[in-house]
Amino acid sequence: TPEQITEFLYEPHVANIATIGPDGSLTHAGVAPLRKQKIYILVGQSTIKLRNIRRDPRVSISISTDEEPYKYVLINGTTVISEKRIPELVMKMAVNYLGPEREKQYTKDILSQTNFALLTIT
């Protein structure tokens, strides 16, 4: 049901994103999406997936469980790239995936190491 899908998307799952390479082939990469009103994914500025998305914003995201009962959601869409709200969303992702006790240190460390872009999936 739509309610079950929404509930599933708010859980912390690792996902795979497929982007379209320059030769038309698909490139897959693991990502940690954050679902609020939209689906957000933070990626490094130097990644292949971001270069692919800058050229062709179409993506496919597969989010699944690895335990019974097996569940999955497949999302096809386009991305909007920005550099807004990155520190805020890194903190929210840290809480979502690592817990509140690790959020501050992880956020400080990762923001000093990685230059992010924010993908919003529409």
N, C-alpha and C positions, 0 to 999 in steps of 0.2 A: 504494500500500500504506500501511498505518498508519505504518510506519517512515519512508517517504518524506515523509508529511505532517508527522510530528514533526520530521524533519530540516529541512524547508522552514520550519517555524514558528520554528526557532531562528536562522534567518538574518535579517539586518537589512533588512526590507522596510517600505516605507511602505504604509499600509493606508487604507481608507475605512471609516468607521463610519456606519451608518444608524441614526437615532433617530426616534422617533415624535413629531411636533409636536402642539400642542394641538388642531389641527383634524383630526388623523389622518393628515396627509400626512407623507411621509418627508423627513428632513433628512439630507444627507450631509456629512461633513467628513473631511479628511485627518488621520491620526494616525500616531504611531510606536509600534507595540506592542512590548512586551518579553515574550518567552516564557521562563519558567523552568518551575516546576511548573504554573503557570497563566498565563493571558494577562493582562498588566497594561497599562493605558493611563493616562497622566497627562494631565489636562485642566485648563484654567484654571477657577477657581471662577465666573467671570462668563460662561462660554460658553453658547451656545444648547444645545449638545449636553448639557451637564450639567443645565440646566433641564429639558430633555426627559426625561432619564433619571431625574431626581428624581420626575417625574410618572408615568413608565412605564419600568421598568427593562429592557424588551426591546430588544435591539440585533441588528444584523446587521453582520458585519465581513467585508470582502472584501480579501484580500491576494493580490497578483499580481506577476509579473515583467514587465518591459517589453522583455526580450530573448529570443530563441529559445534553447532550447526554452521556449515560453510555459508557465507553470505558474500555478495559482491555488488558493486554499483559501477556502471560504466557511464562516463560523462564525455560527450563530444561537444566541443565549443571553440570559441576563439578567445584569445588573451588580450588584455590591455596591460601594457607595461608602464610602471611608474616607479618613482623613488620616494614616494610619500609614505608616511606611517611606518617605516621600516623598524625603528627601535620599538615602537609600541607592539607591532605584530611579532617581532622576535621574542619579546617578553611573554606574550600570550602563547606562542608556540612552545616556549620553554616550560611554562606552567602545564600546558596541555600534555606534552610528551615526557617531561622529566620530573614534574612536580614543583610545588611552590618553594621547597627548600633549596632547589638548585637554580631557580630562575635568575636571580641577580648575578651570580658569578658566571653562569653560562652566557647570559646576555652581554655582559661586559667583555668576556673573552671572545665570543664569536663576532661581535661588532668591531672589535679591534683587529680581527684577522681576515674578515671577508667583506668585500664591497658588494652589497646585495642590490638586486632589482626585485620589485614586487610584481608578480603576475596575478591578475584578477581574471578568473575564468567566467566568461559570459555565455 
